[in-house]
Each structure stands twice: as structure tokens, then as C-alpha cells.
């Protein structure tokens, strides 16, 4: 959530910044509500002062033997008027909060302007795509040919479309990839491995910005009148560990990672990527989260992106990194780098990681703070997250980039220790 002072003190400039990302702020409505808020605030203060003054008069009148019933009646009426004014003020504040909770983050000045993903700017390219001397298969056919290791028919039988069953060596490779990612991030990049709930409450989803705006993208449950949702990413539980907390400055930065399944309804996918593992309702991901001081967050974003890139380099998978433009950046992010891996069957790069700096946007919603060691006062933290990596999409990239003419699959060198030394499967 943005600082409410931006809307009270400089709403037109704030609206102009939001317009860069295609968001239209209803300034007239917010100005009207702010005027109402101020009026009710003044009214409640006046009523509070009047009631306090009359209450003091009761004691004096009683000591002088005067009839205090009129004063008691007046104080009672002032109390009723004050309660009514507070209720009206709370109603206005709730309306303002509803509007502000749906307003996206402001974009950092270094983010390029653009209308869609076509305007994202490439900043790095690593590796050279392999030249095949045979007809390339997509990952669906490669995986099916290795012991029916990638089985979408069984997934549909068990749960419906956009689910898959993995078998044998393909399932083993899927697990091995997650282990490799966790080992690299914990042993080389300094993250603490975490195990977190896969069901979270509404407060957690609000804290990281999934609610209220993106409720339709989630899978919700209602257990014994308790509302939970399946996590769309481990970003939600990891980041919310700091909700309503004040940490000491010396504890920063906080770096966490977790391997979890992720669940998304794909409500906004528009029917894209029906075939294969690219866009599933359930998929695994190793998520990285960093919690840092404000002045460190953009440096942390560069480092976190590099940590995700390192996994692809270890697996020798060609990739490129792009900075998302104003028209493609996510709701909570102020700046985002996407890493796209080369998929030969599609003859293009596809997203495999999104690394974002949220600034204090999530921290304000969560009231996640640190105590400044100099001022001794609490300040909002900055939060960052990124995929390191999406396990299923990494498997897709290996199936396509390491396929052989005879239908077998080479095992990347970095993955062989996690596959009992196997150099080839299928």
C-alpha cells in the first residue's frame, strides 16, 4: 500500500505517476472522501472536547449542590453524537482504505516506459542456443517418451486440465532440481532454508498484495468457518513472517528461501499455454525472499536476480534477462527483472523467474518494520522476492535443450550428483 500522505498532500502528482503504468486514479472521489474525513475528524474532536468540559462541570455542580440531571443528559447526548460522528468517520476511512488497497505501487524512475511485454528491455544474454541436427521435440513429447514420465492424461483424470503426473526418472529429476536450487541458495548465496504452510489466512494474502484485488487468481478453502487459501507462491508465507514485527537493524538483511508447491487458478491466462508444464494450476517453485533496509533494496534486487541467474548457468541453459516496462510490471513491484530461458521447440525465450523490489509497499500493508539503530524509531522495511527457480519450467528447459536424437535425455553435469551419478536417462 502506498503512503496515504501521497494522496493527501500531492494527489495529482501521484496520479500522474500511476498513469505511467496504465492505472487511472479517481482523484475527484479521493479528494471528496478526504474532505469528508477532515470534517468528521474536526467534528469528533469538537464533540470530545465538549463532552470533557461538560463532564468536569458535573463534579463542580454536584459539589455546589446544584441539580446535575441536565448536565448528565447533555453529556449523554454528546456521547451519542460523538459515537455517531466516529461511526461516520470510520465509514469514510474504510472507503478510503478500500480504494487505496487496490492502488498499485509507484514505479521506480529507472523502469522503462512501455505498454506491454513487447516493450520490455533486454539487459543481459548468457549462453548460446544449441543447434540441433534432428527435428526438435517439445517437452511434452520428450517427457512422454521417457517411460511416460510426463503424463497429462492421468493428471486430468485425477484433477482436471492443467495438472500433470510425473513418473520415474522425470519425477526424480524434478526433485533433484529443487534440491540443487536449495543447496546453491543456502550454501553459496546465504539464504536460510524454510519450511512454511501451504495454506495461509486472508491477512497474509492482503499483506503481500494478493488480496483484495487478485482473489480470483487463488484457490480458496472454507474449513470449519475458517477461510484459508492455497499459496500462489512461497513469497506469501515467507514475507508475512515479518508482519506486525519490529526487527533490530543488526538482524538485516534477512534472506530466506523455500521449496513449495504453488497453486494458481490462471484466471487471467486467457487460455494460453494449455499444452505442457508452462502454465499449471499446481507447480513447484523455489522462492527467494529478502528483507532489507530501504537504502539497500535496489542493490539487493541486483544480487537476488544474479542468484536466480546462477542456477541457469550451473545447468548450462541459455537465458536472457529483461527489465519489465511500466505496462508489464506487477501490482506490488516498483522494479522487476524477468529471466527468460531458451526453449528450442518454441524457438524463443520464456519466463522462468521474476525478481522484484517491492520497496515499502508490502511492508506498509503488513506493518513490517525495523528499529533504526541511530534514531531508535521503527521504520518500514523493504521487501524483495524472486523465483530461484520455477522447478517445472526448469524441467521443461532441460527436456528441450538436452534431448537426444534417440529420444533419451542427457543429464546436466550440475544435476548428476543429485541423480545418483546418471549422465543420461531414457
C-alpha positions as CSV (number, residue, x, y, z in Angstrom):
1,X,0.0,0.0,0.0
2,X,1.2,3.5,-0.8
3,X,1.7,6.1,1.9
4,X,-1.6,7.9,2.5
5,X,0.3,11.2,2.7
6,X,0.8,10.9,-1.1
7,X,-2.9,11.2,-1.6
8,X,-3.4,13.9,1.0
9,X,-0.5,16.2,0.0
10,X,0.2,15.6,-3.7
11,X,-2.6,13.6,-5.2
12,X,-2.2,15.0,-8.8
13,X,1.5,14.1,-8.9
14,X,0.7,10.6,-7.5
15,X,-2.0,10.1,-10.1
16,X,0.4,11.1,-12.9
17,X,3.0,8.5,-11.7
18,X,0.3,5.8,-11.5
19,X,-0.8,6.7,-15.0
20,X,2.6,5.6,-16.3
21,X,1.6,2.0,-15.5
22,X,-1.9,2.5,-17.0
23,X,-3.7,2.9,-13.7
24,X,-6.3,5.6,-13.6
25,X,-6.7,7.1,-10.1
26,X,-10.2,8.5,-9.2
27,X,-8.8,11.8,-7.8
28,X,-12.1,13.5,-7.6
29,X,-13.6,10.7,-5.4
30,X,-10.5,10.6,-3.1
31,X,-10.4,14.4,-2.7
32,X,-14.1,14.3,-1.8
33,X,-13.6,11.5,0.7
34,X,-10.5,13.3,2.2
35,X,-12.6,16.4,2.8
36,X,-15.2,14.3,4.5
37,X,-12.6,12.7,6.6
38,X,-11.2,16.0,7.7
39,X,-14.7,17.3,8.5
40,X,-15.6,14.3,10.6
41,X,-12.2,14.5,12.4
42,X,-12.8,18.1,13.4
43,X,-16.4,17.2,14.4
44,X,-15.3,14.3,16.6
45,X,-12.5,16.4,18.2
46,X,-15.0,19.2,19.0
47,X,-17.6,16.8,20.4
48,X,-14.9,15.1,22.5
49,X,-13.8,18.5,23.9
50,X,-17.4,19.5,24.7
51,X,-18.1,16.2,26.4
52,X,-14.9,16.5,28.5
53,X,-15.8,20.1,29.5
54,X,-19.4,19.1,30.5
55,X,-18.1,16.1,32.4
56,X,-15.9,18.3,34.5
57,X,-18.8,20.6,35.2
58,X,-20.8,17.8,36.7
59,X,-18.4,17.4,39.6
60,X,-18.4,21.2,40.3
61,X,-22.2,21.4,40.1
62,X,-22.6,18.4,42.4
63,X,-20.2,19.9,45.0
64,X,-22.2,23.1,45.0
65,X,-25.5,21.2,45.5
66,X,-26.9,22.0,42.0
67,X,-29.2,19.8,40.0
68,X,-26.9,17.8,37.8
69,X,-29.5,16.0,35.8
70,X,-29.5,18.5,32.9
71,X,-25.7,18.2,32.7
72,X,-25.9,14.4,32.8
73,X,-28.4,14.4,29.9
74,X,-26.2,16.8,27.9
75,X,-23.1,14.7,28.4
76,X,-25.1,11.6,27.4
77,X,-26.3,13.3,24.2
78,X,-22.8,14.5,23.4
79,X,-21.6,10.9,23.9
80,X,-24.3,9.7,21.5
81,X,-23.4,12.4,18.9
82,X,-19.7,11.5,19.3
83,X,-20.3,7.8,18.7
84,X,-22.3,8.7,15.6
85,X,-19.6,11.0,14.3
86,X,-16.9,8.3,14.9
87,X,-19.0,5.8,13.0
88,X,-19.3,8.2,10.1
89,X,-15.6,8.9,10.2
90,X,-14.8,5.1,10.3
91,X,-17.1,4.6,7.3
92,X,-15.2,7.2,5.3
93,X,-11.8,5.8,6.4
94,X,-13.0,2.3,5.3
95,X,-14.0,3.7,1.9
96,X,-10.5,5.3,1.5
97,X,-8.8,2.1,2.6
98,X,-10.8,0.1,0.1
99,X,-9.6,2.4,-2.7
100,X,-6.0,2.6,-1.6
101,X,-5.8,-1.2,-1.2
102,X,-6.4,-1.6,-4.9
103,X,-3.9,1.1,-6.0
104,X,-0.6,-0.4,-7.3
105,X,2.9,0.5,-6.3
106,X,4.7,3.5,-7.8
107,X,7.3,2.6,-10.4
108,X,10.9,3.4,-9.9
109,X,12.4,6.1,-12.2
110,X,14.8,3.6,-13.8
111,X,11.9,1.4,-15.2
112,X,11.4,1.9,-19.0
113,X,8.1,3.2,-20.3
114,X,6.0,0.8,-22.4
115,X,2.6,-0.6,-22.9
116,X,3.2,-4.4,-22.9
117,X,5.8,-7.2,-22.6
118,X,6.8,-6.2,-26.2
119,X,8.4,-3.1,-24.7
120,X,10.5,-4.8,-22.0
121,X,14.2,-4.1,-22.4
122,X,16.8,-6.8,-22.6
123,X,19.8,-6.1,-20.4
124,X,21.7,-9.4,-20.5
125,X,22.1,-12.5,-22.6
126,X,24.0,-15.6,-21.5
127,X,24.8,-18.8,-23.3
128,X,24.4,-19.8,-26.9
129,X,21.3,-21.8,-28.0
130,X,22.2,-25.3,-29.2
131,X,22.0,-26.1,-32.9
132,X,20.2,-29.5,-33.4
133,X,20.9,-31.8,-36.3
134,X,17.5,-33.5,-35.9
135,X,13.9,-32.4,-35.6
136,X,13.4,-30.9,-32.1
137,X,10.5,-32.2,-30.0
138,X,8.7,-30.1,-27.4
139,X,9.0,-31.1,-23.7
140,X,5.6,-32.8,-23.7
141,X,6.8,-35.4,-26.3
142,X,10.3,-35.8,-24.8
143,X,8.9,-36.4,-21.3
144,X,6.2,-38.8,-22.5
145,X,8.9,-40.8,-24.4
146,X,10.9,-41.4,-21.2
147,X,8.8,-44.1,-19.5
148,X,5.6,-41.9,-19.9
149,X,7.4,-39.8,-17.2
150,X,5.3,-36.7,-18.1
151,X,1.7,-37.7,-18.1
152,X,-1.1,-35.1,-18.6
153,X,-3.9,-37.6,-19.2
154,X,-3.5,-39.0,-15.7
155,X,-3.3,-35.5,-14.3
156,X,-6.6,-34.7,-16.0
157,X,-8.1,-37.9,-14.7
158,X,-7.2,-37.1,-11.1
159,X,-7.9,-33.3,-11.0
160,X,-8.7,-31.9,-14.4
161,X,-6.8,-29.9,-17.0
162,X,-3.6,-28.1,-16.2
163,X,-2.4,-30.9,-13.8
164,X,0.3,-33.4,-14.5
165,X,1.6,-36.7,-13.1
166,X,5.4,-37.2,-13.2
167,X,6.9,-40.7,-13.1
168,X,10.2,-42.4,-12.6
169,X,13.3,-40.6,-13.8
170,X,11.4,-37.5,-14.7
171,X,9.9,-37.2,-11.2
172,X,13.4,-37.9,-9.8
173,X,14.8,-35.1,-12.0
174,X,12.1,-32.7,-10.8
175,X,13.0,-33.4,-7.2
176,X,16.7,-33.2,-8.0
177,X,16.3,-29.7,-9.5
178,X,14.6,-28.4,-6.3
179,X,17.4,-29.9,-4.2
180,X,20.1,-28.3,-6.4
181,X,18.4,-24.9,-6.2
182,X,18.1,-25.1,-2.4
183,X,21.7,-26.2,-1.9
184,X,23.0,-23.3,-4.1
185,X,21.0,-20.7,-2.4
186,X,21.7,-21.8,1.1
187,X,25.4,-22.8,0.7
188,X,26.5,-20.2,-1.9
189,X,24.1,-17.2,-1.6
190,X,23.5,-17.1,2.1
191,X,19.7,-17.8,2.3
192,X,18.1,-19.7,5.2
193,X,16.1,-22.6,4.1
194,X,12.5,-22.5,5.4
195,X,9.5,-24.8,5.5
196,X,6.2,-23.0,5.5
197,X,2.4,-23.6,5.4
198,X,0.8,-24.2,2.0
199,X,-2.5,-22.8,3.4
200,X,-2.5,-19.2,4.6
201,X,-5.0,-16.8,6.1
202,X,-6.6,-13.7,4.5
203,X,-4.3,-11.3,6.4
204,X,-1.2,-12.9,4.9
205,X,-2.6,-12.6,1.3
206,X,-3.5,-9.0,2.0
207,X,-0.1,-8.3,3.3
208,X,1.7,-9.3,0.1
209,X,-0.9,-7.7,-2.2
210,X,-2.8,-10.8,-3.5
211,X,-6.0,-9.6,-1.7
212,X,-8.3,-8.0,-2.3
213,X,-7.5,-7.3,-6.0
214,X,-6.4,-10.8,-7.1
215,X,-8.7,-13.1,-5.2
216,X,-9.9,-14.8,-8.4
217,X,-6.4,-16.0,-9.1
218,X,-6.3,-18.1,-5.9
219,X,-7.7,-21.4,-4.7
220,X,-9.8,-20.8,-1.6
221,X,-11.0,-23.2,1.1
222,X,-13.5,-22.8,3.9
223,X,-12.7,-25.2,6.8
224,X,-14.8,-25.0,9.9
225,X,-15.7,-21.4,9.0
226,X,-12.1,-20.5,8.8
227,X,-11.1,-19.1,5.4
228,X,-7.7,-20.2,4.0
229,X,-6.2,-20.1,0.6
230,X,-3.5,-22.2,-1.1
231,X,-0.4,-20.2,-1.6
232,X,0.3,-18.9,-5.1
233,X,4.0,-18.6,-4.1
234,X,6.1,-19.1,-1.0
235,X,6.6,-15.3,-1.1
236,X,3.3,-15.0,0.8
237,X,4.2,-17.0,3.9
238,X,7.9,-16.1,3.9
239,X,7.3,-12.3,3.7
240,X,4.5,-12.4,6.2
241,X,6.8,-13.8,8.8
242,X,7.7,-10.2,9.4
243,X,4.0,-9.0,9.6
244,X,3.4,-6.8,12.7
245,X,7.0,-7.3,13.7
246,X,9.8,-4.9,14.6
247,X,13.3,-6.3,14.0
248,X,16.6,-4.8,15.1
249,X,18.7,-3.2,12.3
250,X,21.5,-5.5,13.1
251,X,19.4,-8.5,12.1
252,X,19.2,-7.2,8.5
253,X,19.3,-8.3,5.8
254,X,17.1,-11.3,6.3
255,X,17.4,-13.8,3.4
256,X,15.0,-16.8,3.2
257,X,14.2,-19.5,0.6
258,X,11.7,-22.3,0.5
259,X,10.7,-25.1,-1.9
260,X,6.9,-25.3,-2.1
261,X,4.1,-26.3,-4.4
262,X,2.3,-23.3,-5.7
263,X,-1.4,-23.1,-6.7
264,X,-2.9,-20.6,-9.2
265,X,-6.3,-20.6,-10.9
266,X,-4.8,-18.9,-14.0
267,X,-7.9,-16.9,-14.3
268,X,-6.2,-14.2,-16.3
269,X,-4.2,-16.5,-18.6
270,X,-6.7,-16.2,-21.5
271,X,-6.3,-19.9,-22.4
272,X,-2.5,-19.5,-23.1
273,X,-0.1,-22.4,-22.8
274,X,-2.8,-25.1,-22.5
275,X,-0.2,-27.7,-23.6
276,X,2.5,-28.8,-21.3
277,X,4.0,-27.7,-18.0
278,X,4.4,-24.0,-18.7
279,X,1.1,-22.8,-17.0
280,X,-0.2,-25.3,-14.5
281,X,-2.7,-25.0,-11.6
282,X,-0.1,-26.7,-9.4
283,X,3.6,-26.3,-9.8
284,X,6.7,-26.3,-7.7
285,X,9.0,-23.4,-7.1
286,X,12.0,-22.4,-5.0
287,X,11.3,-18.9,-3.8
288,X,13.9,-16.4,-2.6
289,X,12.8,-13.5,-0.2
290,X,15.0,-10.7,1.1
291,X,14.0,-8.2,3.8
292,X,16.4,-5.2,3.9
293,X,16.9,-1.6,4.9
294,X,15.4,0.9,2.4
295,X,18.8,2.2,1.2
296,X,19.9,-1.4,0.3
297,X,16.9,-2.6,-1.6
298,X,18.0,-1.9,-5.2
299,X,21.4,-3.4,-4.6
300,X,19.6,-6.4,-3.2
301,X,17.5,-6.7,-6.3
302,X,20.6,-6.9,-8.5
303,X,22.1,-9.6,-6.2
304,X,18.8,-11.6,-5.9
305,X,18.5,-11.6,-9.7
306,X,22.0,-12.8,-10.0
307,X,21.3,-15.6,-7.6
308,X,18.4,-16.8,-9.9
309,X,20.7,-16.5,-13.0
310,X,23.4,-18.6,-11.3
311,X,21.1,-21.7,-11.3
312,X,20.6,-21.5,-15.1
313,X,24.4,-21.0,-15.6
314,X,25.1,-24.1,-13.5
315,X,22.6,-26.0,-15.6
316,X,24.2,-24.5,-18.8
317,X,20.8,-23.3,-20.0
318,X,20.9,-20.2,-22.3
319,X,18.9,-17.3,-20.9
320,X,18.3,-13.6,-21.2
321,X,17.3,-11.0,-18.5
322,X,14.9,-8.2,-19.2
323,X,13.7,-5.2,-17.2
324,X,9.9,-5.0,-17.2
325,X,8.4,-1.9,-18.6
326,X,5.8,0.3,-17.0
327,X,2.9,-1.5,-18.7
328,X,4.1,-5.1,-17.8
329,X,5.2,-4.7,-14.2
330,X,3.3,-6.4,-11.4
331,X,0.9,-4.8,-8.9
332,X,3.2,-4.7,-5.8
333,X,6.6,-4.1,-7.6
334,X,8.4,-0.9,-8.0
335,X,11.0,-2.6,-10.3
336,X,11.2,-6.1,-11.8
337,X,13.7,-8.2,-13.7
338,X,12.4,-11.2,-15.6
339,X,14.8,-14.0,-16.5
340,X,13.8,-15.9,-19.6
341,X,15.2,-19.3,-20.6
342,X,15.7,-20.5,-24.1
343,X,13.2,-23.1,-25.3
344,X,14.2,-24.6,-28.7
345,X,10.9,-26.1,-29.5
346,X,9.3,-22.7,-29.3
347,X,12.4,-21.0,-30.8
348,X,12.1,-18.3,-28.1
349,X,12.9,-17.3,-24.6
350,X,10.2,-17.9,-21.9
351,X,10.0,-16.5,-18.4
352,X,11.4,-18.8,-15.7
353,X,12.0,-16.2,-12.9
354,X,10.6,-12.8,-11.9
355,X,12.7,-10.9,-9.4
356,X,11.1,-7.8,-7.8
357,X,11.8,-5.0,-5.4
358,X,8.5,-4.1,-3.6
359,X,10.0,-1.1,-1.8
360,X,7.9,-0.4,1.4
361,X,4.7,-1.3,-0.4
362,X,4.2,-4.7,1.2
363,X,5.8,-3.6,4.5
364,X,3.2,-0.8,5.0
365,X,0.4,-3.3,4.5
366,X,2.0,-5.7,6.9
367,X,3.4,-3.1,9.3
368,X,6.8,-4.9,8.9
369,X,9.4,-2.6,10.5
370,X,13.0,-2.4,11.8
371,X,14.3,-0.2,14.6
372,X,16.7,2.3,13.3
373,X,19.9,1.9,15.4
374,X,20.6,5.7,15.4
375,X,17.1,7.2,16.0
376,X,15.7,4.2,17.9
377,X,12.5,4.7,16.0
378,X,10.7,2.0,13.9
379,X,10.9,2.4,10.1
380,X,9.3,0.4,7.3
381,X,11.3,-2.4,5.8
382,X,11.8,-3.0,2.1
383,X,10.8,-6.5,0.7
384,X,12.1,-8.4,-2.3
385,X,11.3,-11.7,-3.9
386,X,12.2,-13.8,-6.8
387,X,11.9,-17.4,-8.2
388,X,15.1,-19.3,-7.9
389,X,13.7,-21.1,-9.9
390,X,10.3,-22.3,-11.1
391,X,11.1,-26.1,-10.9
392,X,8.6,-27.2,-13.6
393,X,9.8,-24.6,-16.1
394,X,13.4,-25.5,-15.4
395,X,12.5,-29.2,-16.2
396,X,10.8,-28.0,-19.4
397,X,14.0,-26.3,-20.4
398,X,16.2,-29.3,-19.7
399,X,13.8,-31.7,-21.6
400,X,14.0,-29.5,-24.7
401,X,17.7,-28.3,-24.5
402,X,19.2,-31.7,-23.5
403,X,17.1,-34.0,-25.7
404,X,18.9,-36.5,-28.0
405,X,18.0,-37.9,-31.4
406,X,17.3,-41.3,-30.0
407,X,14.7,-40.0,-27.5
408,X,17.0,-40.1,-24.5
409,X,17.9,-37.1,-22.3
410,X,21.3,-36.0,-21.2
411,X,21.6,-35.1,-17.5
412,X,23.2,-31.6,-16.9
413,X,26.5,-32.0,-15.2
414,X,25.5,-30.0,-12.2
415,X,22.5,-32.2,-11.7
416,X,24.3,-35.6,-11.9
417,X,25.2,-35.8,-8.2
418,X,21.5,-35.4,-7.4
419,X,20.6,-38.2,-9.9
420,X,22.9,-40.9,-8.4
421,X,25.6,-40.1,-11.0
422,X,23.4,-40.7,-14.0
423,X,24.6,-38.9,-17.2
424,X,21.6,-39.9,-19.3
425,X,18.0,-41.1,-18.8
426,X,15.6,-42.7,-21.2
